[in-house]
Amino acid sequence: MGALVAFAVVVVTSTLVATHIARDEELAEAVRSGEVLASTVLVTSIQALVDGDPQALTDLDDAAQVRRRVGAMVATRVLTRDARVIYADDHSLIGKPLSPNPPAIPAAPHATLITVDQAESEIGRAATGRMVKVDMPVQLPDGTTVRMLLYSTDERLRTSESALVVRLIILSTGAVSLLLLLNLPVSVWLLRRVSKAHLERIRLLSNEIAAADRERRNIARDLHDGVVQDLAGAGYALEALAGTLPEGPHSVARQMLDLSHDAVRRSTRALRTLIVDVAPPDLSSEGLPAAIADLAARWKRDHGIDVDVTVDLRTPVSPQAATVMYRAVRECLTNTAAHSGAHHATITITSDPDDVHLIAEDDGCGFPPDTAERRRNGHIGLNLLAGAVADLGGRLHIDGPQGGGAVVRCTIPVA
């Protein structure tokens, strides 16, 4: 992409420079040609015409006709200081003032490029395009200074511009190509180095996620085989002990045992939920939809929140991306249950060839205005989630004005 931009800049710059150079050169050449024409061909005939020689008009017409045949000359005008026409291709103009407010005769010859409208206005007939106008003083043998106006097409200018543009573009693109060729080894080396660093970063991140996953599963196994079993045993023992005591409103011991049994049962259920959170089920591309559906069902059972889940993974996602996406859904549902007061939530997960996308919405009270400040100042869940998403090169965006429901968008590369 950078090479294409550089090439485009070179082409445009070369075109502008070539156009400017060609224009200056052709205008200067027009002035030189006009001076040569005036000094070697026209000045004697103009003097003779001023002196009243009738043959001089024919000589000037012949000279102008030759110039039109061999070159691009279109019109010739010779004026006195008061802009009275001494000679013109159109003889009807001779003797007439060309302008009611004539400009002064220029001190030095100069050439300009005039538009079609200007050309038609000055030469008195239709023009086919832009014209080169040479305005120059001519001193006659008797010492009189007259003004000569020569009009020619811009054909030579356009030809010169085109040729110079082609040469400059070839030269410039050749230089850019040579520079790119010389830089190619360095670019390849840098690309390989960056690619190697990126692969190493992915490898380290994969190892880190795998190690964390193993540690979570070890913790979940220890909880399940240790504390949960002990609590379950204690619950059975309390239930059995309570069955040996008499029932009734005055049986304080029976009431205490019932309360203790309920507390143990709630703690066991909470630990089992924690085990699922710490070590979730299969989080591959195939297992993620079922894991999200189980999570939504548990939130409906425990918190009374209806959760609609849509998972459409047209492109398989990596285990790392699936894990972080599961954590994002769990964090969104946790915030929905704890803070929003919502009754309904929607979870939508889709993937394309590049990214996997999550949109989590609810009908609660939305995020407070200081959500961003809370994230900076220690909102642990959001901070951890944002860090995990950023580690995979993803983006996390939280939206939803207070009172209007919350919207969380998360995008993570699929690989």
N, C-alpha and C positions, 0 to 999 in steps of 0.2 A: 504493500500500500504506500509506504514511504517513497519507494522508488518511482511509483506512478505519479505521485504528487510532485516529486523533484523533476521528473520528465515534463510534466505539464507546465511547471513554472519556467523551465528552460525554454520550452517552445513559445510560450506567451512572451517572455522577456525578449527572446531572439527576434520574434516578429515585430515587437514594438521598436526595438533598437534598429533593426534593419529598415523598417519603414521610415524612421527619423533620419537615418544616415542617407538612405536613397533619396529622400525628399530634398535634403540639404544639397547633395551632390548634383542632382538634376536641376535644381533652381540655379545653382552657381553656373552649371554648364549652359543653361538658357541665357544667363547674363553674358557669358563669354561669346556665345554664338551671336547674340544680338549686337555686341560691340564690333565683332568682326564683320558682320553684314553691313552695319552702318558705315564703318570706316572704309571698307573696300568696295562696296557696291552702291550704296544708297546716297551717301553724302553729296557726291558730285551731281547726281540727278536732282536731288532736292534743291541744291543751290541753283541749278539751271531752271527748275520750276519756279522758284522764288523770283528769278530774274525775268520770267515771262517766256521761256523757251517752250513752245507747244510739244516738241518732241520729247521733252523730259517726262511728261505724263505717261507716254507710251513706254519709255524706258523703265519707269518705276513699276508699271503694270507687268512688264515682262519679267522684271526681277522678282516681283511678288509671286507671279505664276510659277516661276522656276522653284522658288522656295516651297510652294504648296505641293508641287509634284515630287520633290525629292525629300521632303520632310513632313512635319506635322503643322506647318504654319497655317493659320486660319484667317487672320485679319491683320492689317497694318494701319496705323494711324500716325500722322505727323501733324503736330499742333504748334501754333505760336504761343508766346507767353500768355496771351489773353484767351487761349483755348480755341482759337479759330483754326479750322481744319485746312491745312496746306495740301495734304494728300490723304486719300482713303481708298480702299478697294471699291467702295461704293462711291462713285463720282458725284452722286447727288449731295453728298455731305461736304464736298470741297467748298470752301469759302464761308461755311456756316460755323457759328460757335457750337462747340461740343457740349458746353456746360455753362449755365448762367453764373455760377460761382466757381471758376476754375481754380484748382489747387496750384501751388507754386511748382515750377519745374524742379524735380529732385536734384540734389547736389551730386549724387552718385547713382549709377544704375542699380536696380534691385528687381528681384522677381518674386512673385507671390502666386499661390495656388488659389484660384477663385472658384466659387460654386457655379452650378449650372445657371441659377437665376441671375447671378452677377454677370456671367458671361453673356447671356441673352440680352441683358439690359445695356451692356457696354458695346457689343458688336452689332446690335440691332437685328439679329436673326436667331433662329433656333440653334441651340447647342446640344450636342450629343452627350456631353458629360462635363466633368471639371476641365478647367483650362489653366495653362501656365501663362501668366501675364508678366511681360517685361516692361518696366517703366524706366526710361533712360534719357538723359540729356545728350543732345548731339550738337556740336559746334560746327557751323558751316564755314567755308573758306573766307567769307566776308566778316567773320567774327560774330555773327548772329547765333544765338543758342535757341534751338527748337526742342520740342519734346516728342519722343518717339514711343509709341505703344505697339508692342508686338504680342499677338495672341496665338497660342498653339495648343494643340490637344495634350492631354496628360499621358498619351500612349507610351512614350519613352519612360516617363516616371513610373508607370505601372509595371512595365517590363523590368526596369531596374530594381524596383521594390521586390518583385517576385524572385528574381535571380538572387538578390542579396539575402532575402529571407531563407531561400533554400540553402545557400552556402552557410549562413550563420547557424541554421538549425542543425545541419550536418556536423558542423564544427562543434557546436555546443553539446549536442547529444553524444558525439564521439568522446568529448572530454568527460561528460557525466558517466558514460559507459565505462571508460577507462578508470575513472575514480571508483566506481562501484566494483569493478573487477579487482582493483588493488585492495579494496576494503573487504572483499569477499572472504579471504581467509580469517580475518579478524572477526567478521560477522559470524562465520560458521563456528569459530572457537567460542565466542560469547554465547551463541545459541546452544551449543552443546553444554556449556557450563551452566547456563540457566536451567536447561532441561534436566541436567544431572541433579542440580540443587532442588528442583521441583520434585523429582522422583524420590530423592532422599527425604524431603519433607513429608511426602505422602507415605513413605515407608515408616518413618518415625511416628507419624500420626496414627497409622494403622496399628503399629505395635503398641502405642499408648492406649488406643481404644480396646485392642484385644486384651492387654494386661488389665485394664480397668474392668472389662467384662468378666475375665476370669476371677478377679478379686470380688466382684459383686456376687458371682455365683458361689464362690466359697463362703461368703458371708451368709447368703441365702441358705446354703446347705447346712451351715452351722446352726443357724436360727431354727431351721425346720427340724433337724435331728436332735437339737438340744433344748432350747428354751420352749419351743412350741410343744414338743412332746411332754416336757415337764409340766407345762401349764395344762395341757390336755389331761394328763394323769391326775393333776391336782383337781381339775374340774370334775372328773369322774369320781374321785374320792370324796369331794365335798357333796356331790349329788347323792352318793351312797350313804354318807354320814347323815345328811339331812333326812333321808328316808327312815332312819332309826329313831328320829325324834317325833314327838306328838305334834300334830298340826293344831293351829288355833291362834287367835289374836293375842293370847297371853304367853305364847311360846317365844320368848325373846331369842333363845339359842337357835331355834329353827329359822326365825327371820334373819338373823345375822348370817347363818349358813347360806340361806337363799341369796342374800345380797352379795356375799363373797363369791358364790357360784356364778352369779350374773357378771360380776366384775371380771372373774377369770375367763369366762366365755367371751366377753367383749375384747379383752386383751388378746386372747387367742385369735379371734377374728381379725383384729387390727394387725397382729404380727403376720398372719397369713397374707393380708393385703400388702403389707410392707415387703414381704418376700417376693410377691409378684412384681412390685414396683422396682425392687432392687435387681432382680433377675427376671426380666420379662420373657415371654415365650419367643419362639422363632421370629427373628426380625429380618429375614431375607425378603427379597421382592415378593416371593410367594407367601411368606408368613405374615407380612405386615398388615394386609387387610384384616385378617382374622384377629391379630393382636389389637388393632385399633377398635374393632367391633367389640371384643371382650372388655376393653377399657371403657367404652361408652356404656355397655350394659352394666358394668359395675358402678359407674357414676349414677346411672338412673336408679339402681337398687339402693345405693348408700345415701344419695343426696336428692333424689327425686327430680333430677334434671333430664328432660328428654333430649337425647343427642342423636341427630341424623348424621350418618356417616356415608361418605362417597369416596371410594378409593379406586382410581383409574390409572394404573401404572402401565402405560403403553410402552415405556422404555424401562427395562430393569434398572434398579438402583443398587448401589453398593451396600454392603452390610453397615458400613459407617454412616452413610446417609440415612438408611432406614432406622438406625438406632437413634440418631439425633432427631429425626422426624417424629419418632415415637415419644421421645422426651419432650418435644415441643407440644405435641397434642396433650400429653399428661400435664404439663405446666399450664397450658391454656385452660384445661378443665379444672385444675386445682384452683386457679384464680377465679374462674366462673363460680365455683361452689363456695369459695371462701369470702369473696368480696362483692360480687356483682348483684346477687339476689335474682339471678336469671332463672327462668323456668324452661327455656329451650335454647339449645346450642346446635350449630351446624359445623361439621368438620368435612372439608373437601381437600382431597389430596390427588394431584394429577402430576404427570411427568411428560416431558418432551425429550428430544434427543440430547438436550444439554442439561436440563435442570429438573428437579422435583419441587413442586410448589404445594404449599399448605395455606389454606384460608380458613381461619377459625373465627366464627361469629357467634354472638349471643344476644339475647334481648334484655340484658340487665342494665345496670345504671351507668355502664361505661367506665372508662379509666378516669381517675381524678386528674386535675390539671398538672399536678406535680409528679406525674408518672416518670418523666425523664429524669427529674431530680432524684426521685427515689431509686431509680436504677443506678445513678452515679453514687448515691450515698448508702448503698448496701442492701438493696432489694435482692436477696440472695438468689431466688429462683430465676428471675429475669436476667440477672447478671450471668449466672452459670449457663443459661440457655443461649444468651447472646454470644458468650465466649465460645461455646461449642459450635454454634453456627458459623462464626467467623473463622474458626480453625479449619473448617472445611471449605472456606472460600465463599460462604453464603451470606445472605442478608436477612435481617429481622426488622420488621416494621410494625409498630404498634399504633393503632388509630382508634378513634371512637370518642367523641366528646362526651363529657359527663352528662348522663341522662339519656344518651342515645344509643346505648349498646356498644360493645367492644368489637374490634376487628383486628386480628393479628395475621400478618402475612409473613411467610417464611419461604425463602428460596435457597436451595442447596444444589450444588452440582451433583449429577447422578453418579459420577465415578470419583 
